[in-house]
C-alpha cells in the first residue's frame, strides 16, 4: 500500500487496539502478559533473489492470542473473551502485516456481537477491522452505531472520524474530530488530531499533538515504537532530521526489529545520498514486515544505485504483496493505480484509479488519478486532479512531486518549481528515484 494509506490503516488499528486493551483490563483481562517467540505466520510471496523468510518480531501478543483462544474454546459464550481475542488478532495484524488474520478477528468480533450486542467496544473492533480493510463506508455505519450505544466512548467516535477522512469527507471529519476530542484527550484522539492537521499542511499542530500522544501511559512496546516512528516522520517533515533520528532510535531501542523506524532511517539515508545504508535499512524493514511500501522503497533505492535487476525483482515482489492484500479482502485500487503508473501499465493504472476515486474521493485517490492521467500524457485532466489532491494544503512530498511534475509538463514553471522544491525540502528521502526526478525537472525548468 502507499505510505499514507498504510500509515493511516496501522494508526487506526493501533489506537483501536489500545481501546480494546483498556476494555480487556476493565474486564479483568491483562493483555500481553508473557513474552514468547512468534509462531509460524503465513508468508508473503517471494521473488527470485529476495529473502523468502520473514522475520516477524517476538511478541507477547502470541501468548495472549493463545490464552484467549483457550478461553473461548472452554466457554464459547464468553463475549468478553471473544471481543478481546478480536482485538489481540488486530494487534497481531499490526505486528506482522499478515492480512489473513483479518478473517479470524472478524469471526471473534461477530461472535462477541451475537453474545453481547450492546457492547460498543465490539463495534469499535469491527469498525477498526473494516477500516484496516479499507471498507470505509461500512466502517462509518459501524462507528455511528457504536456512538449510539456509547456517545462518550472516544474510540467509537474515532472510528467515525477515520471513516469520514478516508471517504474524503474532510469537513465532516473535522467536525467529528471536535466531538471526539470533547470526550477525552488520549492516544486515540490526539493521533487523529495530528493526522488531520498533517493532511491540512499544519505540521506544527500535527507535531504538537503527536508529541502529546507519545506520552500516553500503559502502551505495549510495539505501540510506543510505532508512535515514536510517526513522530520521527513528522520531525523529518519539519526539517529536524536529528530529532527524527533520535525518535527512530528510541523506537528501535524498544523494538529492535521495528520496520517503520528502519524504513524511516532508510529515507534519512536516501536524503543524505547514502544509498548503501538506505538499501540495507529498507531490506531489513521488508524482511520484517512484508509491506509493499518497504519493498518499493528498496526497489527505488536499488534502481537509483544502478542495481536494475534487483530493483525489477522487488517490483515484482511488491506487486505480489499488493495482490496478497487484495486476496484477503483489502481494497487496494488506489495502491494498484500508483504501482501500475510507476512500474507497469498506465492504462491499467487509470482503470484502478477511477474505481478507487469513485469509491473514496480522497486527496490520495485524486493524486493517484492525476498521476495515472499524467503517465498517459493527459496533463490537462491530470492538473485538475492534482489541484484537487492538494486542495487541503498538504505538504506530502509525493503529492507535491506529482503536482510539480504535472505542472512542468504543462509549462507552468512557477507552480512546478514551488511544488517540486517543497517536496524536496519536506522530505528529500521520500523516494530515491522520485527525488532524483524532481531535481532533474527543476534543473530543466527555464529561468
PATOR-89605 format. One line per field, with one value per residue (C-alpha): residue number from 1; residue in one letter; x, y, z. Coordinates in Angstrom, 2 decimals, padded with zeros to 5 digits. Example, Ala and Ser with C-alpha at 12.3 -4.5 7.8 and 13.67 -1.06 7.14 Angstrom:
<sites>
seq = c(1|2) $
type = c(A|S) $
u = c(012.30|013.67) $
v = c(-004.50|-001.06) $
w = c(007.80|007.14) $
</sites>
This chain:
<sites>
seq = c(1|2|3|4|5|6|7|8|9|10|11|12|13|14|15|16|17|18|19|20|21|22|23|24|25|26|27|28|29|30|31|32|33|34|35|36|37|38|39|40|41|42|43|44|45|46|47|48|49|50|51|52|53|54|55|56|57|58|59|60|61|62|63|64|65|66|67|68|69|70|71|72|73|74|75|76|77|78|79|80|81|82|83|84|85|86|87|88|89|90|91|92|93|94|95|96|97|98|99|100|101|102|103|104|105|106|107|108|109|110|111|112|113|114|115|116|117|118|119|120|121|122|123|124|125|126|127|128|129|130|131|132|133|134|135|136|137|138|139|140|141|142|143|144|145|146|147|148|149|150|151|152|153|154|155|156|157|158|159|160|161|162|163|164|165|166|167|168|169|170|171|172|173|174|175|176|177|178|179|180|181|182|183|184|185|186|187|188|189|190|191|192|193|194|195|196|197|198|199|200|201|202|203|204|205|206|207|208|209|210|211|212|213|214|215|216|217|218|219|220|221|222|223|224|225|226|227|228|229|230|231|232|233|234|235|236|237|238|239|240|241|242|243|244|245|246|247|248|249|250|251|252|253|254|255|256|257|258|259|260|261|262|263|264|265|266|267|268|269|270|271|272|273|274|275|276|277|278|279|280|281|282|283|284|285|286|287|288|289|290|291|292|293|294|295|296|297|298|299|300|301|302|303|304|305|306|307|308|309|310|311|312|313|314|315|316|317|318|319|320|321|322|323|324|325|326|327|328|329|330|331|332|333|334|335|336|337|338|339|340|341|342|343|344|345|346|347|348|349|350|351|352|353|354|355|356|357|358|359|360|361|362|363|364|365|366|367|368|369|370|371|372|373|374|375|376|377|378|379|380|381|382|383|384|385|386|387|388|389|390|391|392|393|394|395|396|397|398|399|400|401|402|403|404|405|406|407|408|409|410|411|412|413|414|415|416|417|418|419|420|421|422|423|424|425|426|427|428|429|430|431|432|433|434|435|436|437|438|439|440|441|442|443|444|445|446|447) $
type = c(X|X|X|X|X|X|X|X|X|X|X|X|X|X|X|X|X|X|X|X|X|X|X|X|X|X|X|X|X|X|X|X|X|X|X|X|X|X|X|X|X|X|X|X|X|X|X|X|X|X|X|X|X|X|X|X|X|X|X|X|X|X|X|X|X|X|X|X|X|X|X|X|X|X|X|X|X|X|X|X|X|X|X|X|X|X|X|X|X|X|X|X|X|X|X|X|X|X|X|X|X|X|X|X|X|X|X|X|X|X|X|X|X|X|X|X|X|X|X|X|X|X|X|X|X|X|X|X|X|X|X|X|X|X|X|X|X|X|X|X|X|X|X|X|X|X|X|X|X|X|X|X|X|X|X|X|X|X|X|X|X|X|X|X|X|X|X|X|X|X|X|X|X|X|X|X|X|X|X|X|X|X|X|X|X|X|X|X|X|X|X|X|X|X|X|X|X|X|X|X|X|X|X|X|X|X|X|X|X|X|X|X|X|X|X|X|X|X|X|X|X|X|X|X|X|X|X|X|X|X|X|X|X|X|X|X|X|X|X|X|X|X|X|X|X|X|X|X|X|X|X|X|X|X|X|X|X|X|X|X|X|X|X|X|X|X|X|X|X|X|X|X|X|X|X|X|X|X|X|X|X|X|X|X|X|X|X|X|X|X|X|X|X|X|X|X|X|X|X|X|X|X|X|X|X|X|X|X|X|X|X|X|X|X|X|X|X|X|X|X|X|X|X|X|X|X|X|X|X|X|X|X|X|X|X|X|X|X|X|X|X|X|X|X|X|X|X|X|X|X|X|X|X|X|X|X|X|X|X|X|X|X|X|X|X|X|X|X|X|X|X|X|X|X|X|X|X|X|X|X|X|X|X|X|X|X|X|X|X|X|X|X|X|X|X|X|X|X|X|X|X|X|X|X|X|X|X|X|X|X|X|X|X|X|X|X|X|X|X|X|X|X|X|X|X|X|X|X|X|X|X|X|X|X|X|X|X|X|X|X|X|X|X|X|X|X|X) $
u = c(000.00|001.08|002.74|-000.02|-002.84|-000.87|000.27|-003.35|-004.62|-001.98|-002.58|-006.29|-005.65|-003.14|-005.49|-008.42|-006.30|-005.32|-009.02|-009.55|-006.75|-008.35|-011.62|-009.82|-008.22|-011.60|-013.00|-010.12|-008.08|-004.41|-003.24|000.31|001.31|004.21|006.88|007.23|008.67|006.25|004.79|004.59|002.82|001.70|004.50|004.17|005.17|008.83|010.54|013.73|016.75|014.79|014.62|011.87|011.82|010.03|011.47|008.38|009.14|008.91|005.62|003.64|000.56|001.07|000.73|-002.32|-004.00|-003.33|-004.74|-007.87|-008.38|-008.27|-010.75|-013.12|-012.79|-013.63|-016.56|-017.73|-020.46|-017.88|-018.49|-015.64|-013.12|-014.38|-014.09|-010.62|-009.49|-010.57|-008.50|-005.49|-005.68|-005.84|-002.73|-001.04|-002.02|-000.14|002.91|003.08|001.06|-000.50|-003.89|-005.03|-005.57|-008.48|-010.76|-010.35|-010.55|-013.85|-015.12|-014.25|-015.93|-019.01|-019.28|-018.91|-021.59|-024.03|-023.42|-023.23|-024.99|-024.90|-021.11|-019.92|-016.30|-017.25|-018.48|-015.27|-013.33|-015.47|-015.08|-011.31|-011.21|-013.31|-011.01|-007.96|-009.52|-010.41|-014.15|-014.76|-018.50|-019.15|-016.85|-018.76|-022.05|-020.42|-018.80|-022.05|-023.77|-021.05|-021.55|-025.28|-024.52|-021.84|-021.71|-018.82|-016.55|-013.61|-012.73|-016.29|-016.09|-012.60|-013.98|-016.36|-013.53|-011.33|-014.09|-015.00|-011.35|-010.92|-014.17|-012.84|-015.47|-012.98|-015.31|-017.44|-014.29|-013.10|-016.46|-016.47|-012.92|-014.06|-016.81|-014.29|-011.80|-014.55|-014.76|-011.12|-007.50|-005.57|-003.66|-006.82|-007.95|-004.55|-003.28|-006.27|-005.93|-002.31|-003.22|-005.95|-003.55|-000.94|-003.47|-004.08|-000.36|-000.38|002.76|003.34|-000.08|000.45|003.81|002.48|-000.42|001.84|004.30|001.39|000.25|003.68|003.15|000.14|000.85|000.42|001.14|002.77|006.38|005.46|002.76|005.14|007.67|005.10|004.07|007.76|008.18|005.24|006.80|010.07|008.31|006.77|010.14|011.57|008.77|009.54|013.25|014.52|016.46|018.41|015.22|013.85|016.95|016.52|012.86|013.65|016.47|014.16|011.69|014.42|015.70|012.25|011.69|014.96|013.08|010.78|010.17|008.62|011.62|014.10|012.29|012.47|016.23|016.28|014.60|017.09|019.89|018.36|018.20|021.90|022.84|023.91|022.18|024.07|022.69|019.26|019.19|020.26|017.57|014.79|015.83|015.68|012.28|010.94|012.28|010.50|007.17|006.02|004.63|004.71|005.80|009.06|009.74|009.09|011.34|014.02|013.47|013.68|016.96|018.36|017.30|018.94|022.10|022.13|021.05|018.39|017.90|017.42|015.04|012.95|012.73|011.50|008.96|007.52|007.51|005.67|003.01|002.54|002.26|-000.38|-002.30|-001.99|-003.77|-006.38|-006.98|-007.60|-010.37|-008.41|-009.46|-006.26|-007.38|-005.52|-002.37|-002.52|-003.10|000.08|002.03|000.93|001.54|005.16|006.05|003.52|000.72|-000.53|-003.81|-004.42|-003.38|-006.11|-008.73|-007.74|-007.59|-011.05|-012.53|-010.71|-011.72|-015.39|-015.41|-013.33|-012.75|-009.90|-006.87|-004.79|-007.27|-007.29|-003.49|-003.43|-005.94|-003.96|-000.69|-002.19|-003.51|-000.08|001.58|-000.81|000.08|-003.33|-001.87|-004.74|-007.01|-004.18|-003.76|-007.40|-006.93|-003.58|-005.11|-007.84|-005.25|-003.54|-006.70|-006.24|-002.76|-000.90|002.89|003.03|006.18|004.70|001.64|003.82|006.21|003.33|001.81|005.13|005.82|002.36|002.76|006.15|004.62|002.10|004.75|003.68|007.20|006.25|003.98|006.35|009.31|007.30|005.82|009.00|011.07|008.53|008.61|012.40|012.55|009.82|011.48|014.41|014.33|010.66|011.72|015.20|014.01|011.29|013.64|016.18|013.49|012.27|015.78|016.12|012.87|013.87|017.20|015.44|012.98|013.62|014.76) $
v = c(000.00|003.56|005.07|007.46|004.95|002.23|004.58|005.56|001.98|000.93|004.04|003.23|-000.30|000.93|003.29|000.91|-001.96|000.28|000.85|-002.88|-003.45|-000.90|-002.77|-006.02|-004.53|-003.24|-006.76|-008.25|-009.45|-008.47|-008.31|-009.13|-010.97|-013.09|-012.56|-015.56|-016.16|-015.88|-018.94|-019.62|-016.96|-017.05|-015.90|-013.37|-014.40|-014.02|-013.11|-014.85|-013.41|-011.90|-013.09|-015.71|-015.89|-013.11|-012.17|-011.37|-009.62|-011.51|-010.52|-011.08|-010.91|-014.53|-015.74|-013.55|-014.93|-018.49|-017.73|-016.14|-018.93|-021.39|-019.28|-019.14|-022.90|-023.56|-021.13|-020.00|-017.88|-015.58|-012.40|-010.51|-013.19|-013.24|-009.44|-009.40|-012.14|-009.94|-007.04|-009.29|-010.53|-006.95|-006.19|-009.12|-007.68|-004.56|-006.58|-008.84|-007.13|-010.56|-009.90|-013.49|-012.60|-010.34|-013.37|-014.88|-011.39|-010.84|-014.21|-013.32|-009.92|-011.41|-013.99|-011.29|-009.18|-012.09|-012.65|-009.02|-006.87|-003.78|-003.76|-000.68|-001.89|-004.82|-002.40|-000.41|-003.59|-004.36|-000.77|-000.96|-004.14|-002.56|000.46|-001.80|-003.46|-000.05|-000.76|002.81|003.16|000.07|001.45|004.73|002.90|000.71|003.67|005.58|002.55|002.40|006.10|005.49|002.82|004.84|008.55|009.27|006.48|008.17|005.11|004.91|008.49|007.78|005.16|007.79|010.30|007.73|006.65|010.22|011.06|008.03|008.77|012.23|013.98|016.27|018.99|016.37|014.70|017.98|018.44|014.83|015.26|018.18|015.99|013.21|015.47|016.60|013.02|012.98|013.65|010.42|008.49|007.76|011.37|013.06|010.78|011.69|015.40|015.05|013.26|015.75|018.64|016.94|016.50|020.25|021.06|022.27|020.44|022.41|021.38|017.81|017.64|019.06|016.60|013.65|014.65|014.62|011.24|009.72|010.42|008.10|005.67|001.92|001.16|-002.06|-001.57|-002.08|000.56|003.02|002.33|002.94|006.29|007.22|006.37|008.60|011.36|010.80|011.14|014.45|015.68|014.94|016.98|019.92|019.83|018.25|015.25|014.97|014.77|012.25|010.09|010.21|009.21|006.25|005.17|005.36|003.12|000.65|000.56|-000.69|-002.96|-003.73|-005.22|-002.23|-001.96|001.56|003.01|001.12|002.47|005.95|005.55|004.36|007.55|009.63|007.73|008.44|012.12|012.14|010.28|007.12|004.56|001.59|002.30|003.03|-000.32|-002.14|-000.44|-000.98|-004.61|-005.18|-003.48|-005.58|-008.76|-007.93|-006.79|-007.87|-004.48|-003.22|000.25|-001.12|-003.36|-000.47|001.83|-000.85|-001.17|002.61|002.77|-000.15|001.48|004.77|002.82|001.18|-002.26|-002.65|-006.43|-006.41|-003.47|-005.29|-008.39|-006.33|-004.51|-007.91|-008.86|-005.66|-006.40|-009.89|-008.46|-005.93|-008.78|-010.76|-007.96|-007.86|-011.61|-011.12|-008.63|-005.40|-002.74|-001.74|000.03|003.27|001.34|-000.64|002.55|004.15|000.93|000.49|004.16|003.93|000.30|-001.17|-000.24|003.38|002.43|-000.17|002.39|004.70|001.96|001.22|004.92|005.59|002.75|003.90|007.52|006.67|004.69|007.09|010.54|011.40|013.58|010.42|008.93|012.21|012.15|008.57|009.50|012.57|010.63|007.91|010.57|012.23|008.93|008.70|012.23|013.66|016.51|018.99|016.43|015.41|019.01|019.17|016.05|017.22|020.52|018.52|016.38|019.49|021.37|020.89|022.38|019.11|019.19|015.45|015.17|012.55|014.69|017.76|015.86|014.65|018.13|019.68|017.16|017.70|021.49|021.23|019.14|021.94|024.66|026.17|026.91|028.81|026.08|023.31|024.91|025.65|022.16|020.27|022.42|021.90|018.11|018.04|020.40|018.48|015.08|014.74|010.99|010.45|008.31|007.69|007.79|010.36|012.81|012.37|013.02|016.07|017.51|016.71|018.52|021.57|021.68|021.61|024.40|027.70|030.56) $
w = c(000.00|-000.40|002.63|003.63|003.38|005.12|007.85|008.47|008.47|011.00|013.10|013.11|014.31|016.89|018.67|018.49|019.80|022.71|023.35|023.23|025.72|028.02|027.73|028.49|031.59|032.75|032.49|034.45|031.48|031.45|027.84|026.76|029.91|028.73|026.12|023.81|020.36|017.49|015.91|012.22|010.22|006.62|004.34|001.59|-001.90|-002.75|-005.96|-007.06|-005.34|-002.44|001.14|001.42|005.22|007.04|010.41|012.45|015.76|019.03|020.65|023.79|021.61|020.51|024.10|024.60|021.47|022.63|026.10|024.68|022.15|025.05|026.99|024.02|023.43|027.08|027.09|023.64|025.26|026.90|024.92|026.61|025.67|022.08|021.88|023.42|021.03|018.13|019.44|020.07|016.49|015.22|017.27|015.56|012.18|013.22|014.19|011.14|008.37|007.83|006.19|006.72|010.39|009.49|009.00|012.50|014.00|012.20|013.43|017.02|016.84|015.15|017.91|020.55|018.89|018.85|022.57|023.74|021.13|023.38|023.84|021.97|022.16|019.95|017.31|017.71|016.94|013.90|012.72|013.13|011.09|008.34|008.30|008.06|005.03|003.51|003.75|004.76|004.12|006.25|008.94|009.05|009.65|012.31|014.03|014.16|015.66|018.32|019.10|019.52|022.10|023.89|022.97|025.37|024.14|022.35|020.28|018.92|017.72|016.39|014.01|012.63|012.16|010.41|008.05|007.12|006.41|004.18|002.35|001.51|003.64|005.32|006.62|008.34|009.66|011.19|012.92|014.13|015.42|017.58|019.05|019.58|021.36|023.71|025.03|026.15|025.28|024.77|022.13|020.18|019.95|019.73|016.96|014.83|015.52|014.41|011.19|010.28|010.88|008.69|005.90|006.01|005.97|009.58|010.59|013.79|015.10|013.92|015.67|018.94|019.00|018.21|020.95|023.38|022.05|022.74|026.44|026.66|029.54|029.52|025.86|024.70|023.48|019.81|020.05|021.73|018.98|016.25|017.73|018.02|014.34|013.40|015.48|013.61|010.26|011.32|012.54|009.10|007.54|009.83|008.94|012.16|010.85|014.13|016.13|013.66|014.07|017.84|017.56|015.29|017.60|020.62|018.81|017.85|021.43|022.45|019.45|017.63|014.68|014.20|010.49|010.34|012.15|009.98|006.94|008.44|008.77|005.17|004.00|006.00|004.28|000.87|001.79|002.68|-000.51|001.31|-000.91|000.54|004.01|002.57|000.76|003.92|006.04|003.52|003.03|006.78|007.04|004.15|005.74|008.99|007.56|004.08|003.12|-000.48|000.65|002.07|-000.91|-003.32|-001.28|-001.54|-005.30|-005.72|-003.81|-005.80|-009.06|-008.04|-007.20|-010.63|-009.37|-012.05|-011.87|-008.10|-008.41|-011.02|-008.81|-005.90|-008.03|-008.94|-005.27|-004.35|-006.97|-005.50|-001.99|-003.02|-004.62|-001.39|000.48|-002.28|-001.95|001.79|001.12|001.46|-001.06|-002.87|-006.04|-005.26|-004.33|-007.55|-009.52|-008.18|-008.67|-012.28|-013.07|-011.92|-012.62|-015.02|-017.39|-017.18|-018.87|-016.18|-013.58|-014.83|-014.55|-010.96|-010.10|-011.48|-009.43|-006.31|-006.77|-007.27|-004.04|-001.94|-003.46|-001.11|-001.81|-002.26|-004.71|-006.64|-006.67|-008.00|-010.70|-011.69|-011.80|-014.00|-016.38|-016.44|-017.32|-020.27|-021.39|-020.47|-018.44|-018.64|-016.97|-014.66|-013.45|-012.32|-010.22|-008.88|-007.79|-006.08|-004.32|-002.95|-002.04|001.71|001.66|002.26|002.24|001.48|-000.70|-003.02|-003.74|-004.23|-006.51|-008.65|-008.76|-009.71|-012.46|-013.96|-013.80|-015.53|-018.32|-018.87|-018.88|-015.55|-014.36|-011.21|-009.82|-010.88|-009.15|-005.99|-005.65|-006.50|-004.17|-001.40|-001.95|-001.63|001.33|003.21|002.77|000.35|001.00|000.12|-002.85|-004.21|-007.81|-007.25|-005.55|-008.36|-010.96|-009.04|-009.08|-012.80|-013.62|-011.57|-013.38|-016.75|-015.94|-017.73|-015.52) $
</sites>
